[in-house]
Amino acid sequence: MKDSNSVCLEHNYRKVFDNHSEELRNYLYYRCGDLQQAEDIVQDSFIKLWNNCKKVLLEKARGYLYAISKNAFYNEVAHKKVILKYAKQPQKISDIETPEYKMEEDEFMVKLENAIQSLPEGQREVFLLNRVDKKTYKEMAEMLGVSQKAIEKRMHKALIKLRLTIKNI
């Protein structure tokens, strides 16, 4: 391993952190539904990366972080039996919205959140990675370790289920 490509160099470590911390946090948030838990796992993963920086190639740092994070997540799920839930996002207040509009918007947001929450884990994960993080199918396939066809199928099923769920509510 070249010294200039070492994860142990502060500028390389900082670059890995800047490039992957938010993406990793969002990925974990979609898995567990708890932002604080996701942030804690990301922080622990980067500490482990730093502690093992001599063993991890710079090109493999992202994969290492995902592996460490997934394992930590699964350990917490087994230990705490985490129940998935979504935090309500604060709604912006506008003077031009009528009370009826605001009520309908709130009702729709609840329907949407419930519909997303009712998706199976794989479909929910793919849907949120694509629609919120703007990840391509190829990026998601690499990130999740599945084929691009599997991602396409999950997204297709998620969209169908969301349409039916929102329409029937």
Secondary structure as the mmCIF struct_conf table of DSSP 4:
data_model
#
loop_
_struct_conf.conf_type_id
_struct_conf.id
_struct_conf.beg_label_comp_id
_struct_conf.beg_label_asym_id
_struct_conf.beg_label_seq_id
_struct_conf.end_label_comp_id
_struct_conf.end_label_asym_id
_struct_conf.end_label_seq_id
HELX_RH_3T_P HELX_RH_3T_P1 ASP A 3 ASN A 5
STRN STRN1 SER A 6 SER A 6
TURN_TY1_P TURN_TY1_P1 VAL A 7 CYS A 8
BEND BEND1 LEU A 9 LEU A 9
HELX_RH_AL_P HELX_RH_AL_P1 GLU A 10 CYS A 32
BEND BEND2 GLY A 33 GLY A 33
HELX_RH_AL_P HELX_RH_AL_P2 LEU A 35 ASN A 51
TURN_TY1_P TURN_TY1_P2 ASN A 52 LYS A 55
BEND BEND3 VAL A 56 VAL A 56
STRN STRN2 LEU A 57 LEU A 57
HELX_RH_3T_P HELX_RH_3T_P2 LEU A 58 LYS A 60
HELX_RH_AL_P HELX_RH_AL_P3 ALA A 61 LYS A 80
HELX_LH_PP_P HELX_LH_PP_P1 VAL A 82 LEU A 84
HELX_LH_PP_P HELX_LH_PP_P2 ALA A 87 ILE A 93
TURN_TY1_P TURN_TY1_P3 ASP A 95 ILE A 96
BEND BEND4 GLU A 97 GLU A 97
HELX_RH_AL_P HELX_RH_AL_P4 PRO A 99 SER A 118
BEND BEND5 LEU A 119 LEU A 119
HELX_RH_AL_P HELX_RH_AL_P5 GLU A 121 ARG A 131
TURN_TY1_P TURN_TY1_P4 VAL A 132 VAL A 132
BEND BEND6 ASP A 133 ASP A 133
HELX_RH_AL_P HELX_RH_AL_P6 TYR A 137 LEU A 144
TURN_TY1_P TURN_TY1_P5 GLY A 145 GLY A 145
BEND BEND7 VAL A 146 VAL A 146
HELX_RH_AL_P HELX_RH_AL_P7 GLN A 148 ASN A 168
#
